[in-house]
Amino acid sequence: MTARPATVEEVGRHVGASVELRGWLYNRRKAGKLQFLIIRDGTGFLQAVASEADLPPEVFELCRSLGQESSILARGVVRADPRSPGGYELSLTGLEALQAAEEYPISLKEHGADFLLDHRHLWLRTPRQHAIIRVRAEVIAACRDFLDGQGFLLVDTPILTPAACEGTTTLFETGYFDTTAYLAQSGQLYNEAAAMAFGRVYCFGPTFRAEKSRTRRHLMEFWMVEPEAAYLDFEGNLTLQEAMIVHIVERVLAKRRAELERLERDTAPLEGVRPPFPRVSYDEALRLLEPVEPLAWGEDFGAPHEVAVAGHFDRPVFVHRFPAKVKAFYMKPDPERPDVVLGADLLAPEGYGEIIGGGERLADHETLRRRIREHGLPEEAFRWYLDLRRYGSVPHSGFGLGIERVVAWLCGLEHIREAIPFPRLLNRIYP
Amino acid sequence: MTARPATVEEVGRHVGASVELRGWLYNRRKAGKLQFLIIRDGTGFLQAVASEADLPPEVFELCRSLGQESSILARGVVRADPRSPGGYELSLTGLEALQAAEEYPISLKEHGADFLLDHRHLWLRTPRQHAIIRVRAEVIAACRDFLDGQGFLLVDTPILTPAACEGTTTLFETGYFDTTAYLAQSGQLYNEAAAMAFGRVYCFGPTFRAEKSRTRRHLMEFWMVEPEAAYLDFEGNLTLQEAMIVHIVERVLAKRRAELERLERDTAPLEGVRPPFPRVSYDEALRLLEPVEPLAWGEDFGAPHEVAVAGHFDRPVFVHRFPAKVKAFYMKPDPERPDVVLGADLLAPEGYGEIIGGGERLADHETLRRRIREHGLPEEAFRWYLDLRRYGSVPHSGFGLGIERVVAWLCGLEHIREAIPFPRLLNRIYP
């Protein structure tokens, strides 16, 4: 019987047949004259049974002695076995080691966070990290498919920019030939130019904030998807966000349920993420906070305030109409009450805090110019941005969704560092 | 008759009905008592006919006087008209200006490149730039769909990195708290770690090269898709590239033919992009170059050499087995001839040069370590990368496809600066 190449993911199609898996030895346990090898090949994990009675002595010896994470070609017959995690196992008929690994640093016992982060390149090989990164890829695909389906065009915005969008204290700076460039914290300003050209657009890329904060929910480098639409008002923007979040959650539940199970994520709270999401004004939120985390009017939310407000609801909640002075210069003041802006943050339930920030943008040229001055920003650098209000200004809105925040929430992670393949944290840039 | 909101893209569904377009005035021409307005709304361009006889005087006056790029709500009845570019036009019944633009800087005459680049935020509104950016979005979607369909998992690699992949002279550098970070020129090394964890992976993001070159095909910031696969050899890697390019070209021809027409792109050469692609070794390429652009063995190709070699073929051509000394340290030497590596560049026809670089990677720990030393790279920074050869090393290959290069080729652009929404060129970072 010749062995055909197969992957763990599709092994169920080969029951009774002889296959060859190309992968790595993930784990092994012994039971009398049997060795149980857990083989991983990137698509999944499969148990292979090596029987001393059926194998040549040198092959069985290899099964017994080969180090964790050695690369292997494993041949055997696929058996359906309801007791196995994936429903199948392999009766081993042959094993070949490509490279025998010795003293693999990540054993199957517990390791500290720093040790695991130092070995992120190897830590990614574990079933838990597999599950998270697959959910991440699904979230990203869901964002793209949702926006493409709604007529949004991908228009990439630049990373190297001449000016800061939201202040300069948290910017990474680099020389750019004879001048200085900053790494983008957001693609939004460019998105607005693109929306005036294409109507509905989105950018999707890495963004950077040099914040000296060591929290469970901050990364120095993180991915953000930012839709922006001309002729979209504040209310329409909230409805769009609601539909997008529901789409993402439903898709992950439909396609990545096995991964959520592996992460021991209770999916009940996710099943309840249905529109409409509750909407509370900043003023109403202050009243909710009064007994637990009191906040003076005009102060911005911190993590404890987000968690306390979101704790009142069983699904994501919009907090809208923040004081103008704590929000970015480009937000449109509420015409009925100009001390607050037509912006909203979407807070995830279960303590995960802000996952989206967005709102309607200032469309009036003179007001925008005044705000730029009031914020002490260099008007010259925003000349092109002001042009958007001189040549066919229209009402427009948009938002930014932080991918890692959403992944952490959906996966039920304690720390955002697991939500990205190679996290960049305060003082951590290796590997 | 109430006007329903419609977009130019879907206007054909509303023939005979009264619709409202929300957009901008792109152009106007006069013919007796008629005004022909070209309206754009981001999804397309549509001609609206304003008749003095049918409109209230103040509305006709608005049609006559409103400045280019003013934002407008245009109401009218949709008519099928085979003489119109899109097959439809609008008989105007009402027009409202949201913001009247004056002295729009980009008139419909010719402008110089510097002027247009200074006004990139407005230049994007023209039909030509629309067509290019739509082709770009299609190319990106084609890459993702192809790789997703082939079992590749999106695993994002970091932009902020502690070490350089291909030398430090062309790196953007930034402070990272108490240390220094470099902007990634490629995600490849991290991709290799991801491939050892997930089997088949890709990253897709912006990359950065601080090259002091002012050419038609260099950007300081460009997007690259980089697939990497464990257990994939050199030949398999070429086949994968071929299939991916064919997929991209076929999809753009199928879905963006109108855009290619607008760009006056002769599609005949693209229709001929079918497998197999010709493959010539570096040594064979030198013989082809001898009469026109002679090159000494051991020298790397420049643009003229790429163009001259590609000129011999009617479809993309692989040039393989370059001298080891001109290629990156991680390339696998040909076992039959260690002075050349198992790498290949894919050169586009019609003078567009390299669109892909890739190859099989060095899998042997000791050889890799020696190459790192020979290239004068800091071994400590590559510790994690060397780990991949200590713990389950396998044959693996991958490549990087430059998005803007492919867009420039497919669109037939003279300069790569039009292939990205906001180009970053030597000494240009505005807007």
Interface residues (C-beta under 8 A of the other chain):
Chain A: T7 E9 R22 G23 W24 L25 D41 G42 T43 E69 S70 S71 L98 Q99 A101 E102 Y104 H119 R120 H121 L122 L124 R125 Q129 H130 I133 R134 R136 A137 I140 A141 R144 D148 G151 L153 L154 V155 D156 T157 P158 I159 L160 T161 P162 F172 E173 T174 G175 Y176 F177 D178 T179 A181 L183 Y190 A193 A194 A195 M196 A197 F198 G199 R200 G205 P206 F208 A210 K212 M220 E221 W223 A230 Y231 A363 R383 W384 Y385 D387 L388 R389 R390 Y391 G392 S393 V394 P395 I420 P421 F422 R424 L426 N427 I429 Y430 P431
Chain B: T7 E9 R22 G23 W24 L25 D41 G42 T43 E69 S70 S71 L98 Q99 A101 E102 Y104 H119 R120 H121 L122 L124 R125 Q129 H130 I133 R134 R136 A137 I140 A141 R144 D148 G151 L153 L154 V155 D156 T157 P158 I159 L160 T161 P162 F172 E173 T174 G175 Y176 F177 D178 T179 A181 L183 Y190 A193 A194 A195 M196 A197 F198 G199 R200 G205 P206 F208 A210 K212 M220 E221 W223 A230 Y231 A363 R383 W384 Y385 D387 L388 R389 R390 Y391 G392 S393 V394 P395 I420 P421 F422 R424 L426 N427 I429 Y430 P431
